[in-house]
Structures are given as C-alpha cells and as structure tokens.
Amino acid sequence: MATQTQPRQAQTRGAEGAGSRGLAGQGLAPTGTVHWNLIAPELIQAAIRLGEGELADMGPFVAVTAPHTGRSPNDKFVVREPSSEHDVDWGKVNQPYAPEKYAALLADVRAYLNGREELFVEDLYCGADPAHRLSVRYVSPNAWHMAFVRNMFVRPQRSELDEFAPNFTVLHAPEFQADPAKHGTRTGTFIVLDIAARTILIGGTRYAGELKKAMFTVMNYFMPKEGVLSMHCSANVGESGDTALFFGLSGTGKTTLSADPE
C-alpha cells in the first residue's frame, strides 16, 4: 500500500485509489492518517486492529453498537433554512434545528475528527442511475462503519476515484457526544441534516443503520423534485425482464429477496 504525505495530514492510498484532493472541501484538516477508499478486507483488518470488534465463527465481523441497537428517530433533525424550509413537513418526524446550533455542532464535530489518529474515507454513489444518483463522501474514525457503507452503496470504478467530486458529505463521529445545552440536541445522540450545505452530522450512536437511512432521507427529499417516486422497497428482475418490488418494514426480508439470483 503506497503512502503519500501531504502538509498537515498523512494520506494512505487504498487499493482502489485515493479520493480527490484531500478533505478541505469538508472543512477538515486532519492531523492524523487518512485512509482513502480502502477495500473491504483492508477495512476489516483495520477494524480488528483498532479493537472495534472481532471475527465470529466462519469469518463475519461482529461489533457491539450498545446502547443503540436501532435508529434514534427522536434524535434526528433538519436544519431550518430558507432554501428548503417550505418543502419540509415539519413535525415529530422532521424536527427543525436552528442554524446557529448547527454551526456550533459542526465546528465541534470537525474539531473532533481533526484530532483523531486515523480517519477512514469512502467515496460512494447513492443511487444506481447516473441521472439521479448523488456522490457522497463518508468520513469516520471507525473502519467497520466504512465497511458497512461500502457494502450498502454503489462503489465508483477505480478510474473515477481520483476525480470524485462529492455533492454530499456525511461526517460520522460515533463516539462524540453532543451537549444538549450547547448544541440544542435532545441527548448526546444526533443525526442532523443540512440540505443547503449538503452535509449530514451523525454522532453519539454506533448503530450503522443511521449512515444508510440518513442518505435515504436525502433521496426522499430530492427525487420527487426530479419527478422520481421514492419508495421504501427493494427490487428484483425476473427471467423475462419483469420487475418485482418488495415492500415491508425493516427486517422483513426486502434486501434478501432482492439479492436472490433465482
């Protein structure tokens, strides 16, 4: 694995290439090592080295996400700002978040990530159709979470990575706890979407599903504006080219059915 050293941060080039020119676009200036677009075996090796989990019988990686073993919908917020406030159905699901509180939280999350000894970056596509997909950059101190998103989202071709230009950023700080008095959150856990800044902040929870669902929320906002119906389902294609859509609550088998080659 080749290593580049640049001012203020060490860049480790992954097996599928490095991302575009550093993390300045995400407002980050890391002081530690940044691992770009590592492939799954490298991420799992790093996760084990960092004590994030362990290998179970027959090889799957296992991590404990306690105290959160599921999503935290009551800790999810949307920044209330002029460009999107008239398009959001505000309420218990879409809780408004003050811009000044977001600015304080963003600054603290960036400072936290800048101080980590290692960061992992994955550049991915959310959506399979090039006409509608988003280019999203995930940044996290946890290797196993990046293995999760690398598995869940569409991976660019190796030739695309050097010029990858993210139009959405997810800053992930699972061990960072928000201060409700300072940051305006309900607890130390937060999932905050700023549509105008095209940024998502996630912290105070190790549950990996937040990384996936947060971007699904983004797609549910943008796709109807492009005349695309967004649905909570999976799909499969039959032998004659017919398509089946699988609807159901979480854990009822949508992904399993979509992945069945028969």
Contacts in CASP RR format, 6 or more apart in sequence:
PFRMAT RR
TARGET T0000
AUTHOR 0000-0000-0000
METHOD contacts of the structure
MODEL  1
MATQTQPRQAQTRGAEGAGSRGLAGQGLAPTGTVHWNLIAPELIQAAIRL
GEGELADMGPFVAVTAPHTGRSPNDKFVVREPSSEHDVDWGKVNQPYAPE
KYAALLADVRAYLNGREELFVEDLYCGADPAHRLSVRYVSPNAWHMAFVR
NMFVRPQRSELDEFAPNFTVLHAPEFQADPAKHGTRTGTFIVLDIAARTI
LIGGTRYAGELKKAMFTVMNYFMPKEGVLSMHCSANVGESGDTALFFGLS
GTGKTTLSADPE
1 12 0 8 1.000
1 13 0 8 1.000
1 14 0 8 1.000
1 15 0 8 1.000
1 42 0 8 1.000
2 13 0 8 1.000
3 10 0 8 1.000
3 11 0 8 1.000
3 12 0 8 1.000
3 13 0 8 1.000
4 10 0 8 1.000
4 11 0 8 1.000
4 12 0 8 1.000
4 13 0 8 1.000
4 18 0 8 1.000
5 11 0 8 1.000
6 22 0 8 1.000
8 29 0 8 1.000
8 30 0 8 1.000
8 31 0 8 1.000
9 22 0 8 1.000
9 23 0 8 1.000
9 29 0 8 1.000
9 30 0 8 1.000
9 31 0 8 1.000
9 32 0 8 1.000
9 33 0 8 1.000
9 34 0 8 1.000
10 32 0 8 1.000
10 33 0 8 1.000
10 34 0 8 1.000
11 18 0 8 1.000
11 22 0 8 1.000
11 33 0 8 1.000
11 34 0 8 1.000
11 36 0 8 1.000
12 33 0 8 1.000
12 34 0 8 1.000
12 35 0 8 1.000
12 36 0 8 1.000
12 38 0 8 1.000
13 36 0 8 1.000
14 35 0 8 1.000
14 36 0 8 1.000
14 37 0 8 1.000
14 38 0 8 1.000
14 39 0 8 1.000
14 42 0 8 1.000
15 37 0 8 1.000
15 38 0 8 1.000
15 39 0 8 1.000
15 42 0 8 1.000
16 37 0 8 1.000
16 38 0 8 1.000
16 39 0 8 1.000
16 155 0 8 1.000
16 158 0 8 1.000
16 161 0 8 1.000
17 36 0 8 1.000
17 37 0 8 1.000
17 158 0 8 1.000
17 161 0 8 1.000
17 162 0 8 1.000
18 36 0 8 1.000
18 37 0 8 1.000
18 161 0 8 1.000
18 162 0 8 1.000
19 36 0 8 1.000
19 37 0 8 1.000
19 121 0 8 1.000
19 123 0 8 1.000
19 161 0 8 1.000
19 162 0 8 1.000
19 164 0 8 1.000
20 123 0 8 1.000
20 162 0 8 1.000
20 163 0 8 1.000
20 164 0 8 1.000
20 165 0 8 1.000
20 166 0 8 1.000
22 34 0 8 1.000
23 29 0 8 1.000
23 30 0 8 1.000
23 34 0 8 1.000
23 119 0 8 1.000
23 121 0 8 1.000
23 139 0 8 1.000
26 137 0 8 1.000
26 139 0 8 1.000
26 166 0 8 1.000
26 169 0 8 1.000
26 171 0 8 1.000
27 110 0 8 1.000
28 110 0 8 1.000
28 113 0 8 1.000
28 114 0 8 1.000
28 119 0 8 1.000
28 139 0 8 1.000
29 114 0 8 1.000
30 113 0 8 1.000
30 114 0 8 1.000
30 115 0 8 1.000
30 116 0 8 1.000
30 119 0 8 1.000
31 114 0 8 1.000
31 115 0 8 1.000
32 115 0 8 1.000
32 116 0 8 1.000
32 117 0 8 1.000
32 118 0 8 1.000
32 119 0 8 1.000
33 117 0 8 1.000
33 118 0 8 1.000
33 119 0 8 1.000
34 118 0 8 1.000
34 119 0 8 1.000
34 120 0 8 1.000
34 121 0 8 1.000
35 42 0 8 1.000
35 46 0 8 1.000
35 118 0 8 1.000
35 119 0 8 1.000
35 120 0 8 1.000
35 121 0 8 1.000
35 143 0 8 1.000
36 121 0 8 1.000
36 123 0 8 1.000
36 161 0 8 1.000
37 121 0 8 1.000
37 122 0 8 1.000
37 123 0 8 1.000
37 161 0 8 1.000
38 46 0 8 1.000
38 120 0 8 1.000
38 122 0 8 1.000
38 143 0 8 1.000
38 146 0 8 1.000
39 150 0 8 1.000
40 147 0 8 1.000
40 150 0 8 1.000
40 151 0 8 1.000
43 120 0 8 1.000
43 143 0 8 1.000
43 144 0 8 1.000
43 146 0 8 1.000
43 147 0 8 1.000
43 150 0 8 1.000
44 55 0 8 1.000
44 61 0 8 1.000
44 143 0 8 1.000
44 144 0 8 1.000
44 147 0 8 1.000
46 118 0 8 1.000
46 120 0 8 1.000
46 143 0 8 1.000
47 53 0 8 1.000
47 61 0 8 1.000
47 63 0 8 1.000
47 142 0 8 1.000
47 143 0 8 1.000
47 144 0 8 1.000
47 147 0 8 1.000
48 54 0 8 1.000
48 55 0 8 1.000
48 61 0 8 1.000
50 118 0 8 1.000
50 142 0 8 1.000
50 143 0 8 1.000
52 63 0 8 1.000
52 142 0 8 1.000
52 143 0 8 1.000
52 144 0 8 1.000
53 61 0 8 1.000
53 62 0 8 1.000
53 63 0 8 1.000
53 64 0 8 1.000
53 144 0 8 1.000
54 61 0 8 1.000
54 62 0 8 1.000
55 61 0 8 1.000
55 62 0 8 1.000
56 62 0 8 1.000
61 144 0 8 1.000
61 147 0 8 1.000
63 144 0 8 1.000
63 206 0 8 1.000
64 206 0 8 1.000
65 205 0 8 1.000
65 206 0 8 1.000
65 207 0 8 1.000
65 208 0 8 1.000
66 206 0 8 1.000
68 189 0 8 1.000
68 204 0 8 1.000
68 205 0 8 1.000
68 206 0 8 1.000
68 207 0 8 1.000
69 207 0 8 1.000
70 207 0 8 1.000
70 209 0 8 1.000
71 207 0 8 1.000
71 209 0 8 1.000
71 210 0 8 1.000
71 213 0 8 1.000
72 187 0 8 1.000
72 189 0 8 1.000
72 191 0 8 1.000
72 205 0 8 1.000
72 207 0 8 1.000
72 210 0 8 1.000
73 93 0 8 1.000
74 186 0 8 1.000
75 185 0 8 1.000
75 186 0 8 1.000
75 187 0 8 1.000
75 188 0 8 1.000
75 189 0 8 1.000
75 190 0 8 1.000
75 191 0 8 1.000
75 205 0 8 1.000
76 93 0 8 1.000
76 95 0 8 1.000
76 191 0 8 1.000
76 192 0 8 1.000
76 193 0 8 1.000
76 217 0 8 1.000
77 95 0 8 1.000
77 96 0 8 1.000
77 97 0 8 1.000
77 185 0 8 1.000
77 190 0 8 1.000
77 191 0 8 1.000
77 192 0 8 1.000
77 193 0 8 1.000
78 84 0 8 1.000
78 88 0 8 1.000
78 94 0 8 1.000
78 95 0 8 1.000
78 96 0 8 1.000
78 97 0 8 1.000
78 192 0 8 1.000
78 193 0 8 1.000
78 194 0 8 1.000
78 195 0 8 1.000
79 96 0 8 1.000
79 97 0 8 1.000
79 98 0 8 1.000
79 99 0 8 1.000
79 102 0 8 1.000
79 192 0 8 1.000
79 193 0 8 1.000
79 194 0 8 1.000
79 195 0 8 1.000
79 196 0 8 1.000
79 197 0 8 1.000
80 88 0 8 1.000
80 90 0 8 1.000
80 96 0 8 1.000
80 97 0 8 1.000
80 98 0 8 1.000
80 99 0 8 1.000
81 99 0 8 1.000
81 194 0 8 1.000
81 195 0 8 1.000
81 196 0 8 1.000
82 196 0 8 1.000
83 195 0 8 1.000
83 196 0 8 1.000
84 195 0 8 1.000
84 196 0 8 1.000
84 221 0 8 1.000
87 221 0 8 1.000
87 225 0 8 1.000
88 94 0 8 1.000
88 221 0 8 1.000
90 96 0 8 1.000
97 184 0 8 1.000
97 192 0 8 1.000
98 184 0 8 1.000
101 183 0 8 1.000
101 184 0 8 1.000
101 185 0 8 1.000
102 192 0 8 1.000
102 194 0 8 1.000
102 201 0 8 1.000
104 182 0 8 1.000
104 183 0 8 1.000
105 178 0 8 1.000
105 183 0 8 1.000
105 184 0 8 1.000
105 185 0 8 1.000
105 190 0 8 1.000
105 192 0 8 1.000
105 201 0 8 1.000
106 171 0 8 1.000
106 194 0 8 1.000
106 199 0 8 1.000
106 201 0 8 1.000
108 176 0 8 1.000
108 178 0 8 1.000
108 183 0 8 1.000
109 171 0 8 1.000
109 173 0 8 1.000
109 176 0 8 1.000
109 201 0 8 1.000
109 203 0 8 1.000
110 171 0 8 1.000
112 173 0 8 1.000
112 176 0 8 1.000
113 119 0 8 1.000
113 139 0 8 1.000
113 141 0 8 1.000
113 171 0 8 1.000
113 173 0 8 1.000
116 141 0 8 1.000
118 141 0 8 1.000
119 139 0 8 1.000
119 140 0 8 1.000
119 141 0 8 1.000
120 139 0 8 1.000
120 140 0 8 1.000
120 141 0 8 1.000
120 142 0 8 1.000
120 143 0 8 1.000
120 145 0 8 1.000
120 146 0 8 1.000
121 137 0 8 1.000
121 138 0 8 1.000
121 139 0 8 1.000
121 146 0 8 1.000
122 137 0 8 1.000
122 138 0 8 1.000
122 146 0 8 1.000
122 149 0 8 1.000
122 150 0 8 1.000
123 135 0 8 1.000
123 136 0 8 1.000
123 137 0 8 1.000
123 138 0 8 1.000
123 156 0 8 1.000
123 161 0 8 1.000
123 164 0 8 1.000
123 166 0 8 1.000
124 135 0 8 1.000
124 136 0 8 1.000
124 137 0 8 1.000
124 138 0 8 1.000
124 149 0 8 1.000
124 150 0 8 1.000
124 153 0 8 1.000
124 154 0 8 1.000
124 155 0 8 1.000
124 156 0 8 1.000
125 133 0 8 1.000
125 134 0 8 1.000
125 135 0 8 1.000
125 136 0 8 1.000
125 153 0 8 1.000
125 154 0 8 1.000
125 155 0 8 1.000
125 156 0 8 1.000
126 133 0 8 1.000
126 134 0 8 1.000
126 135 0 8 1.000
126 136 0 8 1.000
126 153 0 8 1.000
126 154 0 8 1.000
126 168 0 8 1.000
126 215 0 8 1.000
126 218 0 8 1.000
126 219 0 8 1.000
127 133 0 8 1.000
127 134 0 8 1.000
127 153 0 8 1.000
127 154 0 8 1.000
127 219 0 8 1.000
128 154 0 8 1.000
132 223 0 8 1.000
132 226 0 8 1.000
132 228 0 8 1.000
133 154 0 8 1.000
134 167 0 8 1.000
134 168 0 8 1.000
134 215 0 8 1.000
134 218 0 8 1.000
134 219 0 8 1.000
134 222 0 8 1.000
135 164 0 8 1.000
135 165 0 8 1.000
135 166 0 8 1.000
135 167 0 8 1.000
135 168 0 8 1.000
136 153 0 8 1.000
136 166 0 8 1.000
136 167 0 8 1.000
136 168 0 8 1.000
136 169 0 8 1.000
136 170 0 8 1.000
136 215 0 8 1.000
137 164 0 8 1.000
137 166 0 8 1.000
137 168 0 8 1.000
137 169 0 8 1.000
137 170 0 8 1.000
138 145 0 8 1.000
138 146 0 8 1.000
138 149 0 8 1.000
138 170 0 8 1.000
138 172 0 8 1.000
138 211 0 8 1.000
139 169 0 8 1.000
139 170 0 8 1.000
139 171 0 8 1.000
139 172 0 8 1.000
140 146 0 8 1.000
140 172 0 8 1.000
140 173 0 8 1.000
140 174 0 8 1.000
141 172 0 8 1.000
141 173 0 8 1.000
141 174 0 8 1.000
141 175 0 8 1.000
142 172 0 8 1.000
142 174 0 8 1.000
142 206 0 8 1.000
144 208 0 8 1.000
145 172 0 8 1.000
145 174 0 8 1.000
145 206 0 8 1.000
145 208 0 8 1.000
145 211 0 8 1.000
148 208 0 8 1.000
148 209 0 8 1.000
148 211 0 8 1.000
148 212 0 8 1.000
149 208 0 8 1.000
149 211 0 8 1.000
149 212 0 8 1.000
152 211 0 8 1.000
152 212 0 8 1.000
153 215 0 8 1.000
156 164 0 8 1.000
167 198 0 8 1.000
168 198 0 8 1.000
168 199 0 8 1.000
168 200 0 8 1.000
168 215 0 8 1.000
168 218 0 8 1.000
169 198 0 8 1.000
169 199 0 8 1.000
169 200 0 8 1.000
170 199 0 8 1.000
170 200 0 8 1.000
170 202 0 8 1.000
170 211 0 8 1.000
170 214 0 8 1.000
170 215 0 8 1.000
171 199 0 8 1.000
171 200 0 8 1.000
171 201 0 8 1.000
171 202 0 8 1.000
172 202 0 8 1.000
172 203 0 8 1.000
172 211 0 8 1.000
173 201 0 8 1.000
173 202 0 8 1.000
173 203 0 8 1.000
173 204 0 8 1.000
174 202 0 8 1.000
174 203 0 8 1.000
174 204 0 8 1.000
174 205 0 8 1.000
174 206 0 8 1.000
175 203 0 8 1.000
175 204 0 8 1.000
175 206 0 8 1.000
176 203 0 8 1.000
176 204 0 8 1.000
177 188 0 8 1.000
177 189 0 8 1.000
177 203 0 8 1.000
177 204 0 8 1.000
178 184 0 8 1.000
178 185 0 8 1.000
178 187 0 8 1.000
178 188 0 8 1.000
178 189 0 8 1.000
178 190 0 8 1.000
178 203 0 8 1.000
178 204 0 8 1.000
179 185 0 8 1.000
179 188 0 8 1.000
180 186 0 8 1.000
180 187 0 8 1.000
180 188 0 8 1.000
183 190 0 8 1.000
188 203 0 8 1.000
188 204 0 8 1.000
189 203 0 8 1.000
189 204 0 8 1.000
189 205 0 8 1.000
190 201 0 8 1.000
190 202 0 8 1.000
190 203 0 8 1.000
190 204 0 8 1.000
191 200 0 8 1.000
191 201 0 8 1.000
191 202 0 8 1.000
191 203 0 8 1.000
191 205 0 8 1.000
191 210 0 8 1.000
191 214 0 8 1.000
192 200 0 8 1.000
192 201 0 8 1.000
192 202 0 8 1.000
193 199 0 8 1.000
193 200 0 8 1.000
193 214 0 8 1.000
193 217 0 8 1.000
193 218 0 8 1.000
194 200 0 8 1.000
194 201 0 8 1.000
195 218 0 8 1.000
195 221 0 8 1.000
200 214 0 8 1.000
200 215 0 8 1.000
200 218 0 8 1.000
202 210 0 8 1.000
202 211 0 8 1.000
202 214 0 8 1.000
216 232 0 8 1.000
219 230 0 8 1.000
220 230 0 8 1.000
223 229 0 8 1.000
223 230 0 8 1.000
224 230 0 8 1.000
231 245 0 8 1.000
231 247 0 8 1.000
232 247 0 8 1.000
232 248 0 8 1.000
233 245 0 8 1.000
233 246 0 8 1.000
233 247 0 8 1.000
233 248 0 8 1.000
233 254 0 8 1.000
234 245 0 8 1.000
234 246 0 8 1.000
234 254 0 8 1.000
234 255 0 8 1.000
234 257 0 8 1.000
234 258 0 8 1.000
235 243 0 8 1.000
235 244 0 8 1.000
235 245 0 8 1.000
235 246 0 8 1.000
235 258 0 8 1.000
236 243 0 8 1.000
236 244 0 8 1.000
236 246 0 8 1.000
236 257 0 8 1.000
236 258 0 8 1.000
236 260 0 8 1.000
237 243 0 8 1.000
237 244 0 8 1.000
238 244 0 8 1.000
246 253 0 8 1.000
246 254 0 8 1.000
246 257 0 8 1.000
246 258 0 8 1.000
247 254 0 8 1.000
248 254 0 8 1.000
END
